[in-house]
Amino acid sequence: MGTLTIASFLGFTLFVAIVAWYATRKTDEKSADGYYLGGRSLGAVTIAGSLLLTNLSAEQIVGLNGQAFTEGLMVMAWETLAAIAMIFTAIYLLPKYMKKGITTIPEFIEKRFDKETKALLSLLFLFAYGIVLLPTILYSGSLAFSTMFDLPELMGVEPWTVIWICVLTIGSIGMVYAIFGGLKAVAVSDLINAIGLLIGGLLIPIFGLLLIGDGDLGKGLGILWDTNPDKFQMKGAVDSSIPFGTVFTGMMLAQIYYWGTNQSILQRVFGAKSLKEGQKGMLLAAFIKVVIPIIVVLPGIISWHVFGGELDNPDQAYPALVAKVLPGAFTGFFAAVLFGAVLSSFNSLLNSSATLFGFDLYRMYFNKQASDIQTVKAGKTFGFVLGVISMVIAPFIAFAPDGLFSYIQQSLGSLSVPILAVVMTGILTKKVPAIGAKVVMIGGVLLYLSSLLFFEPYFREAALELAQSQGITNAKELSVVVAEAYPHYLHVMGILFVFNIIVMLVFGKLKPKTEVLEEKSTDVIDITPWKYAFVIGTIITVLVFSTYFIFS
């Protein structure tokens, strides 16, 4: 890594920090609204940039390109279907949330059910952030840097040591942004990094196609298309990571959970200066999501062509391509952009964790009379502790048996299904009592974990042994037999979602809630909806479905 690379990396990173400080210097970070919601002053463009960077990080870029390397275009469903979920959130859910002037999703649950249900939901979110997401973001980002820029060789130390160094560096800087800067500092830095990521991310497939086409971009795309037709088919085989049917079951539920109920995402929108700005920001992000596969899927297919599908680990597809095609002059800039993307996801989740603890748990269980200053201080302290814990856990993610992206989705399934069921039932019904929500949040987690850890391994192992005893030895045939022995985890999510809804409706019949609170609208912000939201949402939906028809 030369002097120019280091200088451009430090220069861009410092530029982001200075702009974030300048934009937030007048924000009152001592008030709850100022620290947690940026003083409810965020505009549509800032919200869109923050949403994209909170979502798009190393585990997305490296993980999805790794899946595209082996499976092709079908994995873009994780990105394009997100646009549909974002439209649903912007048009249907945001007006219901924002008219209450809430800071957190658990606060919304408290208004619908009770304080204990809110506390339980906050704990589920914090568990997901602290044990799964924060450590995985740190590890995947560290792994990407170590691989792309050959840091073990550069630094002259063991790969394991490099991972620790990267984890501690990213984690420490992320805590400074999130804990001492509040949401507005996070959102502003996200916007700048989002622009950089779009530019830098687009450079990789462009240079990759130029390499394939000997300097001719169009020729490179033609060669890639003609020589790898299977990679551009929306197949979704039964033994793939995304069987086609899962698009209509658990995948859509996972998307609605992530974009419609996830605190770390919605906190960016709750910080909007008005409902109109919040809807504009989410719809702008949804539109950009349609083209994100160019960054997180196409390079994986290019890497398959360039390396002949012979990489030892599919997760090396993106880092190896970057190392091969990116000119030295761009390396520092791309490193800074990737660093910003990793940092964004980390500090966004850390800021949301501080919000959940300070706003939903500290005032409830530790200091009921806490002032805004005390609440913010408690949230910062908790965020610091959680950040340290995540940094300790992160390097050990290396020993996870599955790939990073599948590991994240499967782990979060245990929480996303019951949380989404409770939120949607809370919105759509008035009679389901708090006990129904509590049973689902506890029982739903246990049922999913039982399916993932016990039933699925048992049935698939039994199917494999039976197939082998019948003389089936072909690897592809065995893969299909095993896949068909038990529902895919996304199908399991769909089944359990319906079951959880039924359980709560039964509680609503047997023990209906007697006190129904009167709906009140907030006067904190303007809750007039954007008049073009439905039209723009329809146009984006048509674009999404058009891509499926084209490649099918």
C-alpha positions as a Python dict, from the first residue, in 0.01 Angstrom:
ca = {
    (1, 'M'): (0, 0, 0),
    (2, 'G'): (180, 313, -123),
    (3, 'T'): (197, 667, 8),
    (4, 'L'): (-78, 785, -231),
    (5, 'T'): (-309, 510, -111),
    (6, 'I'): (-254, 593, 256),
    (7, 'A'): (-290, 968, 192),
    (8, 'S'): (-617, 931, -1),
    (9, 'F'): (-756, 695, 265),
    (10, 'L'): (-675, 929, 553),
    (11, 'G'): (-782, 1235, 354),
    (12, 'F'): (-1129, 1107, 269),
    (13, 'T'): (-1185, 966, 619),
    (14, 'L'): (-1082, 1295, 779),
    (15, 'F'): (-1302, 1489, 536),
    (16, 'V'): (-1607, 1286, 643),
    (17, 'A'): (-1530, 1345, 1012),
    (18, 'I'): (-1490, 1721, 968),
    (19, 'V'): (-1812, 1760, 769),
    (20, 'A'): (-2002, 1549, 1026),
    (21, 'W'): (-1868, 1770, 1309),
    (22, 'Y'): (-1951, 2090, 1123),
    (23, 'A'): (-2306, 1979, 1046),
    (24, 'T'): (-2377, 1879, 1407),
    (25, 'R'): (-2195, 2151, 1600),
    (26, 'K'): (-2520, 2339, 1677),
    (27, 'T'): (-2736, 2037, 1754),
    (28, 'D'): (-2833, 2006, 2121),
    (29, 'E'): (-2691, 1661, 2195),
    (30, 'K'): (-2794, 1685, 2562),
    (31, 'S'): (-3164, 1653, 2485),
    (32, 'A'): (-3317, 1313, 2403),
    (33, 'D'): (-3450, 1435, 2066),
    (34, 'G'): (-3118, 1601, 1985),
    (35, 'Y'): (-2903, 1296, 2060),
    (36, 'Y'): (-3134, 1014, 1955),
    (37, 'L'): (-3314, 1179, 1660),
    (38, 'G'): (-3080, 1456, 1547),
    (39, 'G'): (-3325, 1717, 1675),
    (40, 'R'): (-3583, 1583, 1424),
    (41, 'S'): (-3408, 1789, 1158),
    (42, 'L'): (-3305, 1534, 893),
    (43, 'G'): (-3397, 1592, 528),
    (44, 'A'): (-3490, 1336, 263),
    (45, 'V'): (-3145, 1308, 100),
    (46, 'T'): (-2966, 1266, 433),
    (47, 'I'): (-3219, 1001, 540),
    (48, 'A'): (-3180, 810, 212),
    (49, 'G'): (-2801, 811, 240),
    (50, 'S'): (-2811, 700, 601),
    (51, 'L'): (-3060, 420, 526),
    (52, 'L'): (-2842, 285, 246),
    (53, 'L'): (-2519, 298, 446),
    (54, 'T'): (-2679, 148, 757),
    (55, 'N'): (-2787, -144, 540),
    (56, 'L'): (-2496, -174, 299),
    (57, 'S'): (-2170, -283, 456),
    (58, 'A'): (-1894, -539, 414),
    (59, 'E'): (-2115, -833, 503),
    (60, 'Q'): (-2354, -729, 225),
    (61, 'I'): (-2091, -644, -36),
    (62, 'V'): (-1863, -940, 32),
    (63, 'G'): (-2135, -1189, 130),
    (64, 'L'): (-2379, -1128, -157),
    (65, 'N'): (-2103, -1117, -417),
    (66, 'G'): (-1980, -1445, -275),
    (67, 'Q'): (-2325, -1597, -322),
    (68, 'A'): (-2347, -1450, -674),
    (69, 'F'): (-2010, -1611, -750),
    (70, 'T'): (-2159, -1957, -694),
    (71, 'E'): (-2530, -1906, -766),
    (72, 'G'): (-2563, -1613, -1002),
    (73, 'L'): (-2823, -1341, -1036),
    (74, 'M'): (-3098, -1491, -817),
    (75, 'V'): (-2933, -1357, -502),
    (76, 'M'): (-3020, -1003, -611),
    (77, 'A'): (-3364, -1075, -461),
    (78, 'W'): (-3221, -967, -126),
    (79, 'E'): (-3170, -618, -270),
    (80, 'T'): (-3455, -567, -518),
    (81, 'L'): (-3728, -705, -290),
    (82, 'A'): (-3604, -468, -22),
    (83, 'A'): (-3742, -187, -241),
    (84, 'I'): (-4093, -334, -213),
    (85, 'A'): (-4065, -354, 166),
    (86, 'M'): (-3940, 6, 179),
    (87, 'I'): (-4236, 125, -28),
    (88, 'F'): (-4477, -58, 204),
    (89, 'T'): (-4306, 103, 504),
    (90, 'A'): (-4308, 453, 356),
    (91, 'I'): (-4672, 451, 246),
    (92, 'Y'): (-4840, 236, 511),
    (93, 'L'): (-4629, 206, 827),
    (94, 'L'): (-4456, 546, 857),
    (95, 'P'): (-4779, 748, 887),
    (96, 'K'): (-4892, 516, 1168),
    (97, 'Y'): (-4560, 546, 1349),
    (98, 'M'): (-4484, 913, 1303),
    (99, 'K'): (-4825, 1049, 1391),
    (100, 'K'): (-4753, 922, 1744),
    (101, 'G'): (-4424, 1115, 1762),
    (102, 'I'): (-4235, 808, 1885),
    (103, 'T'): (-3858, 768, 1923),
    (104, 'T'): (-3841, 388, 1919),
    (105, 'I'): (-4046, 92, 1793),
    (106, 'P'): (-4070, -49, 2148),
    (107, 'E'): (-4228, 283, 2248),
    (108, 'F'): (-4495, 218, 1983),
    (109, 'I'): (-4546, -131, 2128),
    (110, 'E'): (-4588, 17, 2476),
    (111, 'K'): (-4867, 242, 2355),
    (112, 'R'): (-5045, -59, 2200),
    (113, 'F'): (-4975, -327, 2462),
    (114, 'D'): (-4792, -241, 2788),
    (115, 'K'): (-4454, -150, 2941),
    (116, 'E'): (-4344, -510, 2996),
    (117, 'T'): (-4403, -595, 2630),
    (118, 'K'): (-4198, -290, 2534),
    (119, 'A'): (-3913, -397, 2761),
    (120, 'L'): (-3916, -750, 2620),
    (121, 'L'): (-3903, -617, 2263),
    (122, 'S'): (-3616, -383, 2352),
    (123, 'L'): (-3422, -676, 2497),
    (124, 'L'): (-3476, -879, 2177),
    (125, 'F'): (-3344, -591, 1967),
    (126, 'L'): (-3041, -545, 2194),
    (127, 'F'): (-2967, -918, 2184),
    (128, 'A'): (-2980, -915, 1803),
    (129, 'Y'): (-2752, -611, 1784),
    (130, 'G'): (-2499, -708, 2049),
    (131, 'I'): (-2459, -1080, 1983),
    (132, 'V'): (-2523, -1110, 1608),
    (133, 'L'): (-2505, -788, 1408),
    (134, 'L'): (-2237, -574, 1572),
    (135, 'P'): (-1976, -853, 1597),
    (136, 'T'): (-2051, -976, 1244),
    (137, 'I'): (-2015, -627, 1096),
    (138, 'L'): (-1681, -581, 1270),
    (139, 'Y'): (-1552, -921, 1164),
    (140, 'S'): (-1667, -902, 800),
    (141, 'G'): (-1522, -554, 759),
    (142, 'S'): (-1193, -661, 913),
    (143, 'L'): (-1179, -971, 693),
    (144, 'A'): (-1246, -763, 381),
    (145, 'F'): (-965, -519, 460),
    (146, 'S'): (-725, -797, 548),
    (147, 'T'): (-793, -983, 222),
    (148, 'M'): (-821, -691, -20),
    (149, 'F'): (-509, -511, 88),
    (150, 'D'): (-304, -810, 208),
    (151, 'L'): (-256, -654, 551),
    (152, 'P'): (-85, -959, 707),
    (153, 'E'): (195, -928, 449),
    (154, 'L'): (202, -548, 473),
    (155, 'M'): (214, -543, 853),
    (156, 'G'): (425, -857, 892),
    (157, 'V'): (191, -1021, 1143),
    (158, 'E'): (-41, -1322, 1152),
    (159, 'P'): (-389, -1294, 989),
    (160, 'W'): (-557, -1353, 1328),
    (161, 'T'): (-366, -1058, 1475),
    (162, 'V'): (-466, -837, 1180),
    (163, 'I'): (-833, -922, 1240),
    (164, 'W'): (-801, -814, 1602),
    (165, 'I'): (-628, -488, 1502),
    (166, 'C'): (-896, -406, 1243),
    (167, 'V'): (-1181, -495, 1480),
    (168, 'L'): (-1042, -273, 1757),
    (169, 'T'): (-976, 15, 1516),
    (170, 'I'): (-1318, 10, 1347),
    (171, 'G'): (-1497, -48, 1675),
    (172, 'S'): (-1321, 235, 1858),
    (173, 'I'): (-1383, 491, 1584),
    (174, 'G'): (-1744, 371, 1549),
    (175, 'M'): (-1804, 424, 1920),
    (176, 'V'): (-1671, 780, 1899),
    (177, 'Y'): (-1912, 862, 1614),
    (178, 'A'): (-2215, 691, 1766),
    (179, 'I'): (-2174, 766, 2135),
    (180, 'F'): (-2035, 1118, 2129),
    (181, 'G'): (-2191, 1244, 1806),
    (182, 'G'): (-2549, 1120, 1826),
    (183, 'L'): (-2775, 1035, 1534),
    (184, 'K'): (-2711, 1349, 1330),
    (185, 'A'): (-2334, 1289, 1319),
    (186, 'V'): (-2402, 932, 1214),
    (187, 'A'): (-2652, 1036, 946),
    (188, 'V'): (-2437, 1311, 796),
    (189, 'S'): (-2130, 1087, 774),
    (190, 'D'): (-2355, 820, 622),
    (191, 'L'): (-2466, 1054, 344),
    (192, 'I'): (-2109, 1136, 239),
    (193, 'N'): (-2002, 773, 259),
    (194, 'A'): (-2313, 666, 64),
    (195, 'I'): (-2211, 889, -227),
    (196, 'G'): (-1856, 754, -207),
    (197, 'L'): (-1976, 394, -190),
    (198, 'L'): (-2197, 434, -497),
    (199, 'I'): (-1907, 583, -692),
    (200, 'G'): (-1644, 340, -565),
    (201, 'G'): (-1878, 42, -582),
    (202, 'L'): (-1961, 113, -947),
    (203, 'L'): (-1592, 136, -1035),
    (204, 'I'): (-1531, -232, -952),
    (205, 'P'): (-1772, -385, -1211),
    (206, 'I'): (-1668, -119, -1466),
    (207, 'F'): (-1299, -207, -1433),
    (208, 'G'): (-1389, -576, -1425),
    (209, 'L'): (-1581, -553, -1753),
    (210, 'L'): (-1300, -348, -1906),
    (211, 'L'): (-1060, -628, -1812),
    (212, 'I'): (-1283, -892, -1972),
    (213, 'G'): (-1334, -683, -2286),
    (214, 'D'): (-972, -570, -2327),
    (215, 'G'): (-1063, -208, -2261),
    (216, 'D'): (-1409, -220, -2424),
    (217, 'L'): (-1689, -202, -2164),
    (218, 'G'): (-1967, -315, -2400),
    (219, 'K'): (-1758, -600, -2534),
    (220, 'G'): (-1678, -712, -2180),
    (221, 'L'): (-2046, -722, -2086),
    (222, 'G'): (-2126, -917, -2402),
    (223, 'I'): (-1855, -1176, -2331),
    (224, 'L'): (-1970, -1211, -1969),
    (225, 'W'): (-2333, -1259, -2078),
    (226, 'D'): (-2254, -1504, -2360),
    (227, 'T'): (-2007, -1725, -2172),
    (228, 'N'): (-2196, -1745, -1842),
    (229, 'P'): (-2567, -1776, -1935),
    (230, 'D'): (-2652, -1981, -1623),
    (231, 'K'): (-2538, -1698, -1399),
    (232, 'F'): (-2799, -1463, -1547),
    (233, 'Q'): (-3098, -1693, -1498),
    (234, 'M'): (-3342, -1640, -1210),
    (235, 'K'): (-3344, -2011, -1131),
    (236, 'G'): (-3376, -2042, -756),
    (237, 'A'): (-3316, -2419, -745),
    (238, 'V'): (-3448, -2613, -446),
    (239, 'D'): (-3096, -2671, -311),
    (240, 'S'): (-2979, -2310, -359),
    (241, 'S'): (-2955, -2045, -87),
    (242, 'I'): (-3274, -1885, -224),
    (243, 'P'): (-3522, -2141, -362),
    (244, 'F'): (-3762, -1941, -581),
    (245, 'G'): (-4063, -2006, -359),
    (246, 'T'): (-3899, -1836, -62),
    (247, 'V'): (-3938, -1502, -240),
    (248, 'F'): (-4308, -1520, -151),
    (249, 'T'): (-4271, -1647, 207),
    (250, 'G'): (-3992, -1577, 453),
    (251, 'M'): (-3782, -1348, 234),
    (252, 'M'): (-4057, -1090, 205),
    (253, 'L'): (-4120, -1114, 580),
    (254, 'A'): (-3750, -1068, 652),
    (255, 'Q'): (-3752, -757, 432),
    (256, 'I'): (-4060, -606, 600),
    (257, 'Y'): (-3912, -677, 942),
    (258, 'Y'): (-3582, -513, 849),
    (259, 'W'): (-3722, -202, 681),
    (260, 'G'): (-4051, -171, 868),
    (261, 'T'): (-3983, -262, 1231),
    (262, 'N'): (-3604, -255, 1282),
    (263, 'Q'): (-3505, 25, 1520),
    (264, 'S'): (-3163, 90, 1363),
    (265, 'I'): (-3333, 160, 1027),
    (266, 'L'): (-3642, 347, 1139),
    (267, 'Q'): (-3450, 573, 1377),
    (268, 'R'): (-3313, 749, 1070),
    (269, 'V'): (-3667, 818, 948),
    (270, 'F'): (-3800, 913, 1292),
    (271, 'G'): (-3537, 1187, 1287),
    (272, 'A'): (-3705, 1347, 981),
    (273, 'K'): (-3825, 1705, 1005),
    (274, 'S'): (-4167, 1588, 876),
    (275, 'L'): (-4353, 1278, 759),
    (276, 'K'): (-4319, 1405, 402),
    (277, 'E'): (-3938, 1418, 429),
    (278, 'G'): (-3932, 1073, 588),
    (279, 'Q'): (-4138, 925, 303),
    (280, 'K'): (-3926, 1099, 40),
    (281, 'G'): (-3606, 969, 200),
    (282, 'M'): (-3724, 609, 219),
    (283, 'L'): (-3861, 610, -137),
    (284, 'L'): (-3538, 764, -270),
    (285, 'A'): (-3344, 484, -97),
    (286, 'A'): (-3589, 229, -245),
    (287, 'F'): (-3524, 363, -596),
    (288, 'I'): (-3146, 336, -548),
    (289, 'K'): (-3194, -20, -416),
    (290, 'V'): (-3305, -127, -764),
    (291, 'V'): (-2956, -56, -902),
    (292, 'I'): (-2757, -174, -598),
    (293, 'P'): (-2719, -528, -748),
    (294, 'I'): (-2466, -371, -987),
    (295, 'I'): (-2247, -326, -678),
    (296, 'V'): (-2333, -631, -467),
    (297, 'V'): (-2413, -900, -729),
    (298, 'L'): (-2255, -824, -1069),
    (299, 'P'): (-1894, -821, -938),
    (300, 'G'): (-1946, -1174, -806),
    (301, 'I'): (-2041, -1297, -1153),
    (302, 'I'): (-1749, -1105, -1307),
    (303, 'S'): (-1520, -1269, -1052),
    (304, 'W'): (-1652, -1613, -1154),
    (305, 'H'): (-1552, -1538, -1514),
    (306, 'V'): (-1216, -1380, -1432),
    (307, 'F'): (-1099, -1653, -1194),
    (308, 'G'): (-1271, -1944, -1368),
    (309, 'G'): (-1471, -2028, -1058),
    (310, 'E'): (-1159, -2163, -890),
    (311, 'L'): (-1134, -1956, -574),
    (312, 'D'): (-1094, -2154, -251),
    (313, 'N'): (-1368, -1959, -75),
    (314, 'P'): (-1660, -1783, -251),
    (315, 'D'): (-1633, -1497, 0),
    (316, 'Q'): (-1297, -1417, -162),
    (317, 'A'): (-1472, -1332, -490),
    (318, 'Y'): (-1513, -960, -426),
    (319, 'P'): (-1184, -890, -245),
    (320, 'A'): (-991, -1086, -509),
    (321, 'L'): (-1158, -893, -792),
    (322, 'V'): (-1086, -557, -625),
    (323, 'A'): (-721, -650, -580),
    (324, 'K'): (-695, -753, -947),
    (325, 'V'): (-881, -475, -1132),
    (326, 'L'): (-867, -160, -920),
    (327, 'P'): (-591, 83, -1027),
    (328, 'G'): (-354, 188, -751),
    (329, 'A'): (-469, 552, -766),
    (330, 'F'): (-819, 449, -656),
    (331, 'T'): (-719, 204, -383),
    (332, 'G'): (-701, 453, -97),
    (333, 'F'): (-1033, 613, -190),
    (334, 'F'): (-1205, 273, -214),
    (335, 'A'): (-1053, 165, 118),
    (336, 'A'): (-1191, 482, 280),
    (337, 'V'): (-1534, 423, 127),
    (338, 'L'): (-1543, 62, 243),
    (339, 'F'): (-1420, 172, 585),
    (340, 'G'): (-1702, 426, 596),
    (341, 'A'): (-1960, 163, 499),
    (342, 'V'): (-1846, -74, 774),
    (343, 'L'): (-1824, 212, 1021),
    (344, 'S'): (-2172, 331, 925),
    (345, 'S'): (-2343, -1, 992),
    (346, 'F'): (-2155, -39, 1319),
    (347, 'N'): (-2215, 308, 1459),
    (348, 'S'): (-2578, 312, 1342),
    (349, 'L'): (-2652, -5, 1536),
    (350, 'L'): (-2457, 122, 1837),
    (351, 'N'): (-2649, 450, 1837),
    (352, 'S'): (-2977, 259, 1817),
    (353, 'S'): (-2867, 34, 2103),
    (354, 'A'): (-2795, 340, 2316),
    (355, 'T'): (-3138, 474, 2223),
    (356, 'L'): (-3318, 151, 2313),
    (357, 'F'): (-3145, 124, 2650),
    (358, 'G'): (-3166, 490, 2748),
    (359, 'F'): (-3517, 559, 2627),
    (360, 'D'): (-3692, 225, 2681),
    (361, 'L'): (-3513, 52, 2970),
    (362, 'Y'): (-3323, 307, 3181),
    (363, 'R'): (-3625, 526, 3253),
    (364, 'M'): (-3841, 220, 3319),
    (365, 'Y'): (-3623, 10, 3549),
    (366, 'F'): (-3329, 220, 3669),
    (367, 'N'): (-3439, 583, 3710),
    (368, 'K'): (-3804, 664, 3642),
    (369, 'Q'): (-3746, 1034, 3707),
    (370, 'A'): (-3437, 1058, 3485),
    (371, 'S'): (-3384, 1386, 3302),
    (372, 'D'): (-3293, 1401, 2935),
    (373, 'I'): (-2927, 1455, 3027),
    (374, 'Q'): (-2926, 1152, 3257),
    (375, 'T'): (-3102, 938, 2996),
    (376, 'V'): (-2854, 1033, 2723),
    (377, 'K'): (-2560, 969, 2957),
    (378, 'A'): (-2697, 624, 3050),
    (379, 'G'): (-2746, 542, 2680),
    (380, 'K'): (-2389, 646, 2598),
    (381, 'T'): (-2251, 434, 2883),
    (382, 'F'): (-2448, 130, 2769),
    (383, 'G'): (-2340, 188, 2408),
    (384, 'F'): (-1977, 193, 2518),
    (385, 'V'): (-2013, -134, 2711),
    (386, 'L'): (-2199, -303, 2423),
    (387, 'G'): (-1934, -181, 2178),
    (388, 'V'): (-1656, -334, 2386),
    (389, 'I'): (-1846, -664, 2417),
    (390, 'S'): (-1902, -678, 2040),
    (391, 'M'): (-1531, -616, 1975),
    (392, 'V'): (-1441, -908, 2202),
    (393, 'I'): (-1687, -1142, 2027),
    (394, 'A'): (-1617, -1031, 1667),
    (395, 'P'): (-1292, -1218, 1587),
    (396, 'F'): (-1446, -1548, 1696),
    (397, 'I'): (-1711, -1522, 1421),
    (398, 'A'): (-1433, -1675, 1208),
    (399, 'F'): (-1527, -2012, 1357),
    (400, 'A'): (-1894, -1992, 1247),
    (401, 'P'): (-1972, -2305, 1039),
    (402, 'D'): (-2175, -2127, 766),
    (403, 'G'): (-2106, -1831, 541),
    (404, 'L'): (-2146, -1487, 692),
    (405, 'F'): (-2455, -1378, 500),
    (406, 'S'): (-2652, -1699, 566),
    (407, 'Y'): (-2538, -1693, 929),
    (408, 'I'): (-2679, -1343, 977),
    (409, 'Q'): (-3012, -1416, 807),
    (410, 'Q'): (-3067, -1744, 989),
    (411, 'S'): (-2970, -1600, 1327),
    (412, 'L'): (-3196, -1298, 1289),
    (413, 'G'): (-3487, -1518, 1181),
    (414, 'S'): (-3536, -1620, 1545),
    (415, 'L'): (-3609, -1256, 1631),
    (416, 'S'): (-3755, -1108, 1314),
    (417, 'V'): (-4053, -1346, 1294),
    (418, 'P'): (-4200, -1281, 1642),
    (419, 'I'): (-4114, -908, 1635),
    (420, 'L'): (-4285, -856, 1299),
    (421, 'A'): (-4586, -1062, 1407),
    (422, 'V'): (-4629, -853, 1723),
    (423, 'V'): (-4588, -518, 1545),
    (424, 'M'): (-4827, -603, 1260),
    (425, 'T'): (-5088, -746, 1498),
    (426, 'G'): (-5053, -435, 1712),
    (427, 'I'): (-5122, -216, 1409),
    (428, 'L'): (-5407, -419, 1258),
    (429, 'T'): (-5600, -520, 1571),
    (430, 'K'): (-5719, -351, 1889),
    (431, 'K'): (-5832, -648, 2101),
    (432, 'V'): (-5521, -869, 2114),
    (433, 'P'): (-5389, -840, 2473),
    (434, 'A'): (-5032, -794, 2593),
    (435, 'I'): (-5010, -1155, 2716),
    (436, 'G'): (-5054, -1273, 2355),
    (437, 'A'): (-4764, -1058, 2240),
    (438, 'K'): (-4541, -1180, 2525),
    (439, 'V'): (-4617, -1546, 2456),
    (440, 'V'): (-4531, -1500, 2087),
    (441, 'M'): (-4209, -1310, 2151),
    (442, 'I'): (-4078, -1581, 2384),
    (443, 'G'): (-4238, -1885, 2221),
    (444, 'G'): (-4165, -1767, 1867),
    (445, 'V'): (-3793, -1741, 1938),
    (446, 'L'): (-3784, -2087, 2098),
    (447, 'L'): (-3979, -2249, 1811),
    (448, 'Y'): (-3751, -2105, 1544),
    (449, 'L'): (-3434, -2201, 1730),
    (450, 'S'): (-3571, -2554, 1779),
    (451, 'S'): (-3635, -2580, 1406),
    (452, 'L'): (-3291, -2445, 1313),
    (453, 'L'): (-3080, -2629, 1568),
    (454, 'F'): (-3262, -2960, 1616),
    (455, 'F'): (-3534, -3054, 1366),
    (456, 'E'): (-3363, -2939, 1045),
    (457, 'P'): (-3027, -3116, 1113),
    (458, 'Y'): (-3212, -3434, 1223),
    (459, 'F'): (-3437, -3465, 916),
    (460, 'R'): (-3167, -3373, 666),
    (461, 'E'): (-2914, -3611, 814),
    (462, 'A'): (-3175, -3889, 808),
    (463, 'A'): (-3258, -3811, 443),
    (464, 'L'): (-2890, -3818, 348),
    (465, 'E'): (-2837, -4158, 514),
    (466, 'L'): (-3149, -4300, 345),
    (467, 'A'): (-3044, -4174, 2),
    (468, 'Q'): (-2695, -4318, 39),
    (469, 'S'): (-2837, -4653, 151),
    (470, 'Q'): (-3044, -4658, -169),
    (471, 'G'): (-2730, -4620, -379),
    (472, 'I'): (-2760, -4248, -462),
    (473, 'T'): (-2405, -4113, -487),
    (474, 'N'): (-2433, -3820, -729),
    (475, 'A'): (-2352, -3501, -537),
    (476, 'K'): (-2623, -3294, -708),
    (477, 'E'): (-2891, -3556, -648),
    (478, 'L'): (-2789, -3588, -283),
    (479, 'S'): (-2800, -3209, -245),
    (480, 'V'): (-3158, -3198, -376),
    (481, 'V'): (-3268, -3489, -154),
    (482, 'V'): (-3128, -3321, 157),
    (483, 'A'): (-3279, -2984, 63),
    (484, 'E'): (-3624, -3137, 16),
    (485, 'A'): (-3613, -3324, 349),
    (486, 'Y'): (-3700, -3015, 554),
    (487, 'P'): (-3841, -2671, 469),
    (488, 'H'): (-3587, -2399, 389),
    (489, 'Y'): (-3532, -2163, 682),
    (490, 'L'): (-3713, -1884, 493),
    (491, 'H'): (-4016, -2111, 453),
    (492, 'V'): (-3994, -2189, 825),
    (493, 'M'): (-4005, -1816, 893),
    (494, 'G'): (-4322, -1786, 683),
    (495, 'I'): (-4489, -2080, 859),
    (496, 'L'): (-4402, -1953, 1207),
    (497, 'F'): (-4517, -1600, 1120),
    (498, 'V'): (-4865, -1728, 1033),
    (499, 'F'): (-4865, -1949, 1345),
    (500, 'N'): (-4766, -1654, 1567),
    (501, 'I'): (-5042, -1438, 1421),
    (502, 'I'): (-5298, -1713, 1485),
    (503, 'V'): (-5179, -1752, 1846),
    (504, 'M'): (-5227, -1380, 1912),
    (505, 'L'): (-5569, -1374, 1746),
    (506, 'V'): (-5674, -1667, 1966),
    (507, 'F'): (-5566, -1469, 2273),
    (508, 'G'): (-5768, -1178, 2134),
    (509, 'K'): (-6078, -1398, 2126),
    (510, 'L'): (-6027, -1576, 2457),
    (511, 'K'): (-5896, -1282, 2658),
    (512, 'P'): (-5964, -962, 2463),
    (513, 'K'): (-5812, -633, 2568),
    (514, 'T'): (-6081, -423, 2736),
    (515, 'E'): (-5914, -82, 2741),
    (516, 'V'): (-5853, 56, 2393),
    (517, 'L'): (-5658, 381, 2397),
    (518, 'E'): (-5785, 669, 2187),
    (519, 'E'): (-5569, 744, 1884),
    (520, 'K'): (-5388, 1076, 1925),
    (521, 'S'): (-5166, 1254, 1676),
    (522, 'T'): (-4844, 1424, 1771),
    (523, 'D'): (-4777, 1795, 1735),
    (524, 'V'): (-4399, 1737, 1740),
    (525, 'I'): (-4367, 1731, 1360),
    (526, 'D'): (-4581, 1790, 1054),
    (527, 'I'): (-4750, 1458, 969),
    (528, 'T'): (-4890, 1561, 632),
    (529, 'P'): (-4805, 1275, 390),
    (530, 'W'): (-4622, 1332, 62),
    (531, 'K'): (-4888, 1349, -210),
    (532, 'Y'): (-4670, 1173, -468),
    (533, 'A'): (-4569, 882, -242),
    (534, 'F'): (-4811, 629, -393),
    (535, 'V'): (-4726, 724, -753),
    (536, 'I'): (-4350, 705, -696),
    (537, 'G'): (-4393, 379, -504),
    (538, 'T'): (-4587, 229, -796),
    (539, 'I'): (-4318, 329, -1047),
    (540, 'I'): (-4043, 168, -834),
    (541, 'T'): (-4253, -149, -795),
    (542, 'V'): (-4289, -175, -1173),
    (543, 'L'): (-3911, -137, -1210),
    (544, 'V'): (-3849, -419, -961),
    (545, 'F'): (-4086, -664, -1127),
    (546, 'S'): (-3952, -569, -1470),
    (547, 'T'): (-3606, -693, -1374),
    (548, 'Y'): (-3752, -1034, -1284),
    (549, 'F'): (-3944, -1062, -1611),
    (550, 'I'): (-3633, -963, -1811),
    (551, 'F'): (-3409, -1226, -1654),
    (552, 'S'): (-3674, -1496, -1638),
}
